[in-house]
Each structure stands twice: as C-alpha cells, then as structure tokens.
Amino acid sequence: MKTILRSLCFATLAVGLSAAEPRVEFWQSLQALCGQAFEGRMVEGTAASDAAFRDQTMIMHVRQCSADEIRIPFFVGENRSRTWVLTRSTQGLRLKHDHRHEDGAEDAVTQYGGDTADAGTVTTQEFLADEFTGTLIPAAKTNIWTMQIENGKLFAYALRRDAENRRFRVEFDLTKPVAPPPPPWGSEDK
C-alpha cells in the first residue's frame, strides 16, 4: 500500500510540475547521483570569510533521496555542519540550508534558503531568498542560490547578492566519485 501511495504522490507531483518540465529533469539528474559523493573546490569567493574555504577539502554527498526530498551534506574539511535540503511541490523547488553543531543541535542560523520563481533549465535552478531568510539574516534577503548540473561532468553550488557584488561558487567533479564521508552532524544514523 505504501508503494502505491508513494507512486501516486510522485505521479501527482510530476503532473503538477508538467508545465515546468526543466525542474522535473533537474530533479531526476540529482536523484541519479543519490548515494554518491564528490570532491569540489571553491572557484569564486568575494567575501573575506570565503578565504577559509580555499585550502579545505570540500565534499558533497547526495546522501538521502525520496520522491519529494533530497539531502546533500556539504563538508568543508572536518566540518560536517552543513546540509543542503531540496524539496519539491506543485509550485516548484525549494532549497534550505540545515546547519548543525557537532552535538546535533540546530545552529542559531539554520533553515534559511528560498524557492524557484520560474521553471529554470534542465541544468540550472535558481532559488530566491524567502521571507524567513530575510528575517533571520537581513543581509541575505536578496540572496539567489544557484545549483547547476552538467550530467556526468559537474555539479555547482553558488550564491550571489547582486547589490553587493557578493559571489561564492563551489564546483564538484562528477567524473571522479569519492568514498562517501561519515554522516553529517545531527544525522540520526551515527
């Protein structure tokens, strides 16, 4: 019965997004990476705080996938505090940033992110900061996060804040999977 309900739910979401086919294909490309991990590097960082990323090993792990949620821990060196959480609905895609402390407790600055405003493309989706983000982090109220997939080649995560010329971008090499890292902080399976 659960399988039938899950299939019906997936079919309903797919029908709801049929006019936004690029988002469905983008989602499927992410789903295809489930279980895999990839090393990346920062290719752009305009804030002084971005310097801390330059010499760190960065790993993304497409760790958990369901019909309506994909969780991607993003590790920077030994720091396992960050997880990108993508969800979908009939309105589009949503990106949230789940930040945890080593003991698993939520960070004071967590669950910020945004939603797609249009269909995007099969390779690129943009997430505009939502109201919660603007309240939690006033400087981030105009943030636009971008995720890009070039199947079999590249995954990129980027942030831009145009008025301040703020840029951050990390690219991951999809041609060379790496061993999956340990669970992120706050994960139920230690």
N, CA, C and O of each residue as an XYZ file, in Angstrom:
760
protein
N       0.814     -1.197      0.000
C       0.000      0.000      0.000
C       0.856      1.258      0.000
O       0.543      2.215     -0.707
N       1.976      1.271      0.815
C       2.869      2.421      0.847
C       3.459      2.697     -0.530
O       3.562      3.849     -0.952
N       3.850      1.619     -1.233
C       4.437      1.776     -2.564
C       3.439      2.405     -3.515
O       3.804      3.277     -4.303
N       2.188      1.981     -3.456
C       1.152      2.545     -4.328
C       0.943      4.020     -4.009
O       0.856      4.845     -4.918
N       0.862      4.358     -2.715
C       0.680      5.755     -2.322
C       1.865      6.606     -2.739
O       1.684      7.728     -3.214
N       3.079      6.091     -2.570
C       4.279      6.822     -2.982
C       4.255      7.050     -4.482
O       4.587      8.144     -4.940
N       3.869      6.040     -5.261
C       3.792      6.179     -6.718
C       2.757      7.210     -7.114
O       2.987      8.017     -8.015
N       1.597      7.184     -6.430
C       0.559      8.167     -6.726
C       1.027      9.574     -6.382
O       0.758     10.517     -7.127
N       1.727      9.723     -5.255
C       2.250     11.020     -4.851
C       3.255     11.526     -5.886
O       3.199     12.691     -6.280
N       4.170     10.666     -6.330
C       5.163     11.036     -7.324
C       4.481     11.434     -8.630
O       4.866     12.421     -9.258
N       3.471     10.672     -9.040
C       2.747     10.987    -10.272
C       2.035     12.321    -10.154
O       2.015     13.102    -11.105
N       1.449     12.588     -8.993
C       0.762     13.869     -8.787
C       1.747     15.025     -8.860
O       1.455     16.044     -9.486
N       2.923     14.881     -8.223
C       3.921     15.942     -8.278
C       4.423     16.139     -9.695
O       4.600     17.271    -10.146
N       4.654     15.035    -10.401
C       5.131     15.141    -11.774
C       4.100     15.831    -12.653
O       4.461     16.661    -13.488
N       2.820     15.503    -12.482
C       1.760     16.161    -13.245
C       1.705     17.639    -12.875
O       1.587     18.496    -13.751
N       1.791     17.940    -11.583
C       1.741     19.322    -11.131
C       2.869     20.156    -11.699
O       2.697     21.356    -11.914
N       4.012     19.555    -11.944
C       5.146     20.273    -12.491
C       5.294     20.071    -13.995
O       6.306     20.473    -14.569
N       4.319     19.463    -14.637
C       4.464     19.155    -16.061
C       4.731     20.399    -16.895
O       5.454     20.332    -17.889
N       4.157     21.539    -16.503
C       4.412     22.772    -17.232
C       5.830     23.265    -16.983
O       6.344     24.086    -17.741
N       6.452     22.779    -15.946
C       7.812     23.171    -15.586
C       8.754     21.989    -15.769
O       9.525     21.658    -14.869
N       8.692     21.371    -16.904
C       9.485     20.170    -17.186
C      10.970     20.316    -16.832
O      11.560     19.344    -16.360
N      11.604     21.477    -17.034
C      13.022     21.572    -16.660
C      13.279     21.223    -15.197
O      14.295     20.604    -14.880
N      12.376     21.612    -14.308
C      12.563     21.289    -12.886
C      12.482     19.787    -12.644
O      13.211     19.253    -11.809
N      11.605     19.107    -13.366
C      11.484     17.650    -13.222
C      12.773     16.984    -13.687
O      13.287     16.096    -13.007
N      13.299     17.398    -14.829
C      14.546     16.808    -15.338
C      15.724     17.126    -14.429
O      16.584     16.274    -14.208
N      15.770     18.345    -13.901
C      16.820     18.720    -12.961
C      16.760     17.808    -11.733
O      17.784     17.289    -11.288
N      15.555     17.616    -11.189
C      15.343     16.740    -10.027
C      15.824     15.324    -10.329
O      16.503     14.707     -9.508
N      15.478     14.819    -11.488
C      15.883     13.465    -11.874
C      17.404     13.347    -11.985
O      17.976     12.312    -11.641
N      18.056     14.407    -12.464
C      19.523     14.396    -12.546
C      20.148     14.322    -11.156
O      21.146     13.629    -10.957
N      19.562     15.036    -10.196
C      20.052     14.941     -8.817
C      19.798     13.554     -8.242
O      20.672     12.973     -7.598
N      18.603     13.027     -8.473
C      18.256     11.680     -7.992
C      19.255     10.641     -8.515
O      19.599      9.699     -7.802
N      19.712     10.810     -9.740
C      20.655      9.855    -10.340
C      21.994      9.827     -9.598
O      22.745      8.859     -9.716
N      22.294     10.870     -8.844
C      23.551     10.937     -8.090
C      23.413     10.365     -6.681
O      24.398     10.301     -5.946
N      22.217      9.952     -6.298
C      21.967      9.518     -4.930
C      22.936      8.416     -4.497
O      23.171      7.443     -5.213
N      23.484      8.608     -3.303
C      24.433      7.649     -2.739
C      25.878      7.968     -3.071
O      26.786      7.387     -2.476
N      26.112      8.872     -4.002
C      27.468      9.185     -4.423
C      27.987     10.456     -3.754
O      27.216     11.327     -3.350
N      29.302     10.538     -3.648
C      29.976     11.703     -3.080
C      31.033     12.183     -4.067
O      31.595     11.399     -4.832
N      31.291     13.498     -4.031
C      32.228     14.100     -4.981
C      33.023     15.197     -4.295
O      32.508     15.909     -3.432
N      34.284     15.325     -4.688
C      35.136     16.383     -4.154
C      34.996     17.629     -5.009
O      34.796     17.555     -6.221
N      35.105     18.780     -4.345
C      34.984     20.033     -5.068
C      35.997     21.048     -4.603
O      36.819     20.798     -3.721
N      35.905     22.217     -5.240
C      36.789     23.314     -4.857
C      36.061     24.628     -5.075
O      35.210     24.752     -5.955
N      36.415     25.602     -4.255
C      35.840     26.926     -4.417
C      36.491     27.578     -5.632
O      37.718     27.634     -5.724
N      35.683     28.067     -6.558
C      36.213     28.730     -7.750
C      35.952     30.232     -7.726
O      36.508     30.980     -8.530
N      35.096     30.671     -6.791
C      34.846     32.101     -6.638
C      34.396     32.360     -5.212
O      33.573     31.626     -4.665
N      34.943     33.412     -4.617
C      34.561     33.813     -3.274
C      34.976     35.254     -3.053
O      36.168     35.557     -2.991
N      34.011     36.139     -2.936
C      34.319     37.565     -2.853
C      34.347     38.123     -1.430
O      34.828     39.237     -1.222
N      33.849     37.382     -0.458
C      33.864     37.857      0.928
C      35.152     37.422      1.612
O      35.703     36.366      1.299
N      35.625     38.231      2.537
C      36.847     37.890      3.269
C      36.723     36.531      3.948
O      37.693     35.778      4.019
N      35.527     36.218      4.448
C      35.311     34.937      5.139
C      35.448     33.734      4.213
O      35.639     32.612      4.682
N      35.352     33.954      2.905
C      35.480     32.850      1.950
C      36.899     32.279      1.904
O      37.092     31.147      1.461
N      37.884     33.041      2.353
C      39.271     32.575      2.334
C      39.425     31.281      3.135
O      40.291     30.464      2.824
N      38.598     31.089      4.155
C      38.672     29.873      4.973
C      38.342     28.622      4.163
O      38.694     27.516      4.571
N      37.676     28.781      3.029
C      37.300     27.639      2.194
C      38.411     27.225      1.233
O      38.451     26.075      0.797
N      39.307     28.140      0.902
C      40.275     27.913     -0.177
C      41.118     26.656     -0.019
O      41.289     25.902     -0.977
N      41.636     26.426      1.158
C      42.567     25.311      1.339
C      41.927     24.083      1.972
O      42.627     23.166      2.400
N      40.611     24.063      2.033
C      39.899     22.946      2.650
C      39.455     21.929      1.602
O      39.156     22.284      0.462
N      39.417     20.663      2.004
C      38.810     19.640      1.162
C      37.303     19.804      1.280
O      36.768     19.881      2.386
N      36.624     19.856      0.153
C      35.171     20.008      0.145
C      34.537     18.784     -0.502
O      34.924     18.370     -1.594
N      33.565     18.220      0.184
C      32.872     17.024     -0.296
C      31.370     17.281     -0.251
O      30.846     17.789      0.740
N      30.687     16.925     -1.329
C      29.223     16.885     -1.317
C      28.820     15.424     -1.416
O      29.438     14.653     -2.150
N      27.789     15.044     -0.680
C      27.337     13.654     -0.672
C      25.819     13.666     -0.875
O      25.075     14.108      0.001
N      25.370     13.185     -2.016
C      23.932     13.100     -2.277
C      23.465     11.886     -1.481
O      23.417     10.764     -1.986
N      23.128     12.143     -0.238
C      23.019     11.082      0.760
C      21.642     10.450      0.881
O      21.532      9.230      1.004
N      20.592     11.261      0.849
C      19.248     10.727      1.042
C      18.331     11.291     -0.038
O      18.294     12.498     -0.276
N      17.598     10.399     -0.681
C      16.690     10.804     -1.749
C      15.344     10.122     -1.577
O      15.266      8.913     -1.356
N      14.296     10.909     -1.682
C      12.943     10.364     -1.715
C      12.215     11.071     -2.847
O      12.804     11.897     -3.544
N      10.957     10.760     -3.032
C      10.200     11.364     -4.121
C      10.100     12.878     -3.988
O       9.982     13.582     -4.991
N      10.147     13.389     -2.744
C       9.962     14.828     -2.582
C      11.050     15.528     -1.769
O      10.902     16.704     -1.434
N      12.147     14.826     -1.445
C      13.244     15.462     -0.708
C      14.580     14.834     -1.076
O      14.696     13.615     -1.208
N      15.582     15.685     -1.238
C      16.962     15.249     -1.458
C      17.824     15.982     -0.444
O      17.768     17.208     -0.347
N      18.626     15.232      0.315
C      19.519     15.820      1.319
C      20.958     15.625      0.864
O      21.393     14.510      0.578
N      21.690     16.746      0.803
C      23.071     16.734      0.319
C      23.973     17.381      1.362
O      24.089     18.607      1.389
N      24.618     16.585      2.225
C      25.597     17.166      3.138
C      26.762     17.772      2.343
O      27.209     17.212      1.342
N      27.236     18.919      2.811
C      28.361     19.623      2.210
C      29.409     19.806      3.300
O      29.220     20.599      4.222
N      30.512     19.072      3.193
C      31.545     19.083      4.207
C      32.699     19.979      3.765
O      33.126     19.945      2.610
N      33.188     20.769      4.693
C      34.345     21.634      4.451
C      35.393     21.233      5.472
O      35.271     21.540      6.657
N      36.434     20.538      4.997
C      37.427     19.991      5.917
C      36.751     19.014      6.861
O      36.016     18.131      6.420
N      36.996     19.166      8.162
C      36.386     18.302      9.169
C      34.998     18.775      9.599
O      34.328     18.105     10.386
N      34.572     19.916      9.089
C      33.289     20.496      9.472
C      32.157     19.811      8.713
O      32.066     19.905      7.489
N      31.292     19.117      9.463
C      30.174     18.381      8.866
C      28.836     19.018      9.245
O      27.834     18.322      9.408
N      28.831     20.354      9.384
C      27.652     21.053      9.895
C      26.600     21.395      8.841
O      25.467     21.717      9.199
N      26.942     21.335      7.557
C      26.051     21.861      6.520
C      25.371     20.760      5.713
O      26.010     19.793      5.299
N      24.057     20.921      5.496
C      23.321     20.028      4.591
C      22.379     20.875      3.754
O      21.603     21.672      4.282
N      22.456     20.692      2.439
C      21.503     21.328      1.535
C      20.288     20.404      1.468
O      20.428     19.204      1.232
N      19.110     20.960      1.673
C      17.875     20.183      1.643
C      16.996     20.732      0.523
O      16.535     21.873      0.574
N      16.777     19.896     -0.483
C      15.910     20.279     -1.595
C      14.585     19.543     -1.469
O      14.550     18.337     -1.224
N      13.509     20.276     -1.639
C      12.181     19.664     -1.643
C      11.445     20.171     -2.869
O      11.797     21.197     -3.452
N      10.413     19.427     -3.244
C       9.619     19.866     -4.385
C       8.140     19.783     -4.069
O       7.690     19.008     -3.225
N       7.410     20.615     -4.783
C       5.964     20.663     -4.643
C       5.397     21.030     -6.009
O       6.133     21.150     -6.988
N       4.111     21.201     -6.059
C       3.498     21.586     -7.336
C       3.889     23.009     -7.727
O       3.745     23.384     -8.891
N       4.381     23.812     -6.778
C       4.794     25.181     -7.091
C       6.224     25.264     -7.601
O       6.574     26.243     -8.260
N       7.051     24.283     -7.325
C       8.444     24.339     -7.774
C       9.372     23.631     -6.827
O       9.000     22.644     -6.191
N      10.599     24.144     -6.734
C      11.631     23.552     -5.889
C      12.008     24.535     -4.791
O      11.934     25.750     -4.971
N      12.412     23.986     -3.653
C      12.841     24.790     -2.509
C      14.209     24.285     -2.052
O      14.459     23.080     -2.022
N      15.081     25.215     -1.701
C      16.393     24.906     -1.128
C      16.443     25.487      0.273
O      16.155     26.667      0.475
N      16.807     24.660      1.235
C      17.042     25.117      2.603
C      18.433     24.666      3.030
O      18.951     23.658      2.548
N      19.028     25.429      3.942
C      20.345     25.129      4.485
C      20.158     24.700      5.937
O      19.770     25.501      6.787
N      20.437     23.430      6.208
C      20.314     22.869      7.551
C      21.703     22.898      8.191
O      22.591     22.151      7.781
N      21.890     23.761      9.196
C      23.176     23.892      9.878
C      23.063     23.325     11.284
O      22.142     23.659     12.030
N      24.015     22.461     11.638
C      24.017     21.776     12.937
C      25.359     21.930     13.633
O      26.398     22.133     13.005
N      25.297     21.826     14.948
C      26.514     21.752     15.753
C      26.950     20.297     15.820
O      26.203     19.390     15.452
N      28.172     20.090     16.297
C      28.714     18.728     16.368
C      27.851     17.811     17.229
O      27.813     16.604     16.990
N      27.153     18.367     18.236
C      26.284     17.548     19.079
C      24.918     17.288     18.434
O      24.068     16.620     19.023
N      24.710     17.817     17.227
C      23.461     17.598     16.503
C      22.437     18.704     16.683
O      21.448     18.748     15.952
N      22.650     19.593     17.633
C      21.708     20.692     17.862
C      21.726     21.662     16.674
O      22.765     21.877     16.049
N      20.566     22.239     16.379
C      20.491     23.212     15.292
C      21.289     24.457     15.640
O      21.285     24.909     16.785
N      21.961     24.997     14.666
C      22.641     26.270     14.804
C      21.591     27.371     14.904
O      20.452     27.170     14.480
N      21.947     28.526     15.452
C      21.013     29.652     15.528
C      20.650     30.153     14.131
O      19.555     30.673     13.916
N      21.576     29.994     13.186
C      21.327     30.404     11.804
C      21.189     29.131     10.970
O      22.180     28.545     10.532
N      19.942     28.718     10.762
C      19.657     27.488     10.023
C      18.291     27.596      9.352
O      17.486     28.470      9.670
N      18.062     26.702      8.436
C      16.792     26.602      7.693
C      16.515     27.820      6.820
O      15.363     28.102      6.490
N      17.562     28.536      6.450
C      17.385     29.647      5.520
C      17.492     29.115      4.096
O      18.039     28.036      3.869
N      16.975     29.864      3.153
C      17.021     29.443      1.758
C      15.952     30.131      0.952
O      15.549     31.253      1.257
N      15.490     29.445     -0.090
C      14.498     30.069     -0.947
C      13.882     29.105     -1.935
O      14.105     27.896     -1.890
N      13.099     29.680     -2.830
C      12.305     28.913     -3.785
C      12.614     29.329     -5.218
O      13.084     30.436     -5.481
N      12.334     28.405     -6.138
C      12.442     28.758     -7.554
C      11.282     29.681     -7.904
O      10.175     29.520     -7.389
N      11.538     30.644     -8.777
C      10.492     31.580     -9.198
C       9.983     31.246    -10.596
O       8.941     31.741    -11.025
N      10.734     30.399    -11.298
C      10.318     30.000    -12.639
C      10.810     28.580    -12.903
O      11.345     27.926    -12.007
N      10.630     28.113    -14.114
C      10.971     26.729    -14.457
C      12.466     26.462    -14.510
O      12.887     25.308    -14.429
N      13.280     27.510    -14.644
C      14.712     27.296    -14.770
C      15.035     26.520    -16.025
O      14.308     26.596    -17.016
N      16.128     25.769    -15.986
C      16.500     24.913    -17.108
C      16.783     23.517    -16.580
O      16.811     23.305    -15.367
N      16.988     22.580    -17.464
C      17.277     21.210    -17.027
C      18.627     21.134    -16.319
O      18.879     20.185    -15.576
N      19.501     22.121    -16.538
C      20.819     22.105    -15.909
C      20.971     23.094    -14.764
O      21.879     22.948    -13.945
N      20.102     24.099    -14.689
C      20.296     25.165    -13.701
C      18.981     25.587    -13.055
O      17.984     25.833    -13.734
N      19.004     25.663    -11.725
C      17.858     26.151    -10.969
C      18.334     27.256    -10.022
O      19.383     27.136     -9.390
N      17.550     28.330     -9.935
C      17.857     29.439     -9.045
C      16.814     29.510     -7.936
O      15.618     29.342     -8.175
N      17.288     29.761     -6.720
C      16.439     29.810     -5.538
C      16.552     31.203     -4.932
O      17.622     31.593     -4.464
N      15.457     31.953     -4.938
C      15.426     33.315     -4.410
C      15.089     33.287     -2.930
O      14.179     32.575     -2.503
N      15.826     34.065     -2.152
C      15.640     34.091     -0.706
C      14.174     34.305     -0.337
O      13.488     35.152     -0.910
N      13.709     33.513      0.637
C      12.329     33.645      1.095
C      12.247     34.632      2.264
O      13.265     35.134      2.741
N      11.037     34.896      2.710
C      10.808     35.872      3.781
C      11.502     35.460      5.084
O      12.060     36.302      5.788
N      11.464     34.161      5.400
C      12.119     33.675      6.617
C      13.607     34.028      6.596
O      14.163     34.452      7.609
N      14.242     33.852      5.447
C      15.666     34.142      5.311
C      15.940     35.621      5.560
O      16.878     35.974      6.274
N      15.116     36.483      4.966
C      15.291     37.918      5.150
C      15.149     38.356      6.589
O      15.805     39.305      7.020
N      14.292     37.669      7.343
C      14.109     37.982      8.762
C      15.279     37.451      9.582
O      15.780     38.136     10.474
N      15.718     36.220      9.277
C      16.807     35.582     10.025
C      18.149     36.256      9.746
O      18.936     36.498     10.662
N      18.402     36.557      8.463
C      19.672     37.143      8.034
C      19.338     38.334      7.127
O      19.287     38.176      5.907
N      19.112     39.514      7.697
C      18.696     40.654      6.875
C      19.580     40.913      5.649
O      19.069     41.299      4.597
N      20.883     40.708      5.767
C      21.777     40.942      4.624
C      21.520     39.960      3.485
O      21.897     40.221      2.343
N      20.880     38.832      3.793
C      20.651     37.781      2.796
C      19.287     37.869      2.126
O      18.924     36.976      1.361
N      18.532     38.913      2.391
C      17.166     38.980      1.863
C      17.115     39.033      0.339
O      16.068     38.761     -0.250
N      18.229     39.381     -0.311
C      18.264     39.389     -1.785
C      19.124     38.260     -2.355
O      19.450     38.257     -3.542
N      19.486     37.304     -1.500
C      20.306     36.185     -1.976
C      19.617     35.413     -3.090
O      18.398     35.244     -3.102
N      20.428     34.956     -4.015
C      19.998     33.997     -5.030
C      21.018     32.869     -5.015
O      22.201     33.077     -5.285
N      20.537     31.664     -4.693
C      21.388     30.479     -4.730
C      21.133     29.770     -6.046
O      20.002     29.721     -6.529
N      22.189     29.223     -6.618
C      22.075     28.503     -7.873
C      22.678     27.119     -7.698
O      23.734     26.951     -7.089
N      21.972     26.123     -8.253
C      22.539     24.781     -8.374
C      22.548     24.446     -9.847
O      21.585     24.697    -10.572
N      23.667     23.871    -10.273
C      23.858     23.549    -11.687
C      24.362     22.119    -11.804
O      25.219     21.684    -11.035
N      23.820     21.397    -12.777
C      24.272     20.028    -13.039
C      24.572     19.881    -14.519
O      23.722     20.138    -15.372
N      25.789     19.467    -14.806
C      26.132     19.035    -16.158
C      26.354     17.540    -16.009
O      27.401     17.103    -15.533
N      25.359     16.756    -16.421
C      25.374     15.311    -16.165
C      26.709     14.677    -16.511
O      27.244     14.849    -17.606
N      27.229     13.936    -15.540
C      28.482     13.220    -15.726
C      29.712     14.095    -15.707
O      30.825     13.596    -15.879
N      29.537     15.408    -15.498
C      30.694     16.300    -15.541
C      30.843     17.155    -14.288
O      31.875     17.115    -13.618
N      29.794     17.938    -13.974
C      29.952     18.983    -12.978
C      28.672     19.187    -12.174
O      27.568     19.119    -12.715
N      28.832     19.436    -10.883
C      27.754     19.960    -10.046
C      28.305     21.227     -9.423
O      29.432     21.231     -8.928
N      27.528     22.306     -9.440
C      27.971     23.557     -8.839
C      26.898     24.091     -7.902
O      25.700     23.965     -8.154
N      27.362     24.684     -6.822
C      26.523     25.396     -5.856
C      27.066     26.811     -5.807
O      28.269     27.016     -5.642
N      26.182     27.788     -5.951
C      26.645     29.172     -5.961
C      25.675     30.068     -5.199
O      24.499     29.745     -5.031
N      26.196     31.190     -4.748
C      25.435     32.234     -4.077
C      25.804     33.550     -4.728
O      26.969     33.802     -5.033
N      24.792     34.392     -4.939
C      25.083     35.755     -5.367
C      24.129     36.717     -4.679
O      22.973     36.399     -4.398
N      24.651     37.889     -4.424
C      23.899     39.006     -3.855
C      24.304     40.209     -4.697
O      25.290     40.884     -4.403
N      23.533     40.467     -5.745
C      23.923     41.410     -6.787
C      24.243     42.814     -6.296
O      25.243     43.388     -6.727
N      23.440     43.386     -5.415
C      23.652     44.767     -4.972
C      25.011     44.962     -4.302
O      25.565     46.061     -4.322
N      25.539     43.904     -3.714
C      26.824     43.981     -3.020
C      27.953     43.331     -3.815
O      29.086     43.256     -3.338
N      27.652     42.868     -5.011
C      28.613     42.121     -5.827
C      29.193     40.944     -5.033
O      30.377     40.632     -5.158
N      28.364     40.301     -4.227
C      28.751     39.134     -3.419
C      28.640     37.883     -4.278
O      27.599     37.631     -4.884
N      29.699     37.112     -4.329
C      29.713     35.880     -5.110
C      30.418     34.778     -4.324
O      31.406     35.015     -3.628
N      29.875     33.558     -4.458
C      30.500     32.363     -3.889
C      30.117     31.210     -4.801
O      28.947     31.072     -5.159
N      31.080     30.378     -5.184
C      30.784     29.244     -6.063
C      31.758     28.106     -5.775
O      32.971     28.298     -5.697
N      31.180     26.907     -5.619
C      31.961     25.690     -5.454
C      31.564     24.745     -6.581
O      30.379     24.576     -6.867
N      32.553     24.131     -7.217
C      32.293     23.170     -8.293
C      32.814     21.801     -7.882
O      33.893     21.675     -7.304
N      32.025     20.781     -8.191
C      32.343     19.402     -7.851
C      32.507     18.593     -9.132
O      31.714     18.720    -10.064
N      33.541     17.764     -9.167
C      33.862     16.947    -10.341
C      33.063     15.645    -10.296
O      33.353     14.764     -9.487
N      32.060     15.526    -11.166
C      31.221     14.323    -11.194
C      31.876     13.157    -11.922
O      31.321     12.059    -11.943
N      33.046     13.375    -12.519
C      33.721     12.271    -13.226
C      34.507     11.387    -12.263
O      34.947     10.298    -12.634
N      34.688     11.862    -11.003
C      35.515     11.125    -10.047
C      34.806     10.999     -8.700
O      35.101     11.757     -7.776
N      33.870     10.046     -8.578
C      33.237      9.850     -7.266
C      34.295      9.497     -6.213
O      35.312      8.879     -6.526
N      34.041      9.895     -4.975
C      34.937      9.579     -3.857
C      34.155      8.734     -2.851
O      32.936      8.597     -2.950
N      34.872      8.178     -1.894
C      34.215      7.373     -0.860
C      33.257      8.263     -0.071
O      33.613      9.384      0.291
N      32.050      7.776      0.198
C      31.102      8.567      0.996
C      31.692      8.893      2.368
O      32.293      8.031      3.010
N      31.521     10.128      2.811
C      32.047     10.527      4.119
C      31.144     10.041      5.245
O      30.092      9.456      4.987
N      31.548     10.279      6.498
C      30.674      9.925      7.625
C      29.395     10.757      7.574
O      29.323     11.721      6.812
N      28.395     10.407      8.363
C      27.144     11.178      8.373
C      27.381     12.624      8.807
O      28.332     12.909      9.536
N      26.521     13.529      8.361
C      26.638     14.914      8.825
C      26.232     15.014     10.290
O      25.551     14.140     10.826
N      26.663     16.091     10.918
C      26.266     16.320     12.300
C      24.747     16.434     12.359
O      24.127     17.076     11.511
N      24.165     15.811     13.362
C      22.711     15.849     13.523
C      21.986     14.721     12.818
O      20.767     14.600     12.938
N      22.716     13.890     12.081
C      22.084     12.779     11.380
C      21.634     11.722     12.399
O      22.290     11.512     13.419
N      20.530     11.077     12.112
C      20.014     10.053     13.023
C      20.874      8.793     13.010
O      20.921      8.069     14.005
N      21.556      8.522     11.894
C      22.446      7.348     11.861
C      23.865      7.830     12.014
O      24.422      8.474     11.125
N      24.436      7.512     13.143
C      25.768      7.985     13.511
C      26.816      7.222     12.793
O      28.005      7.482     12.977
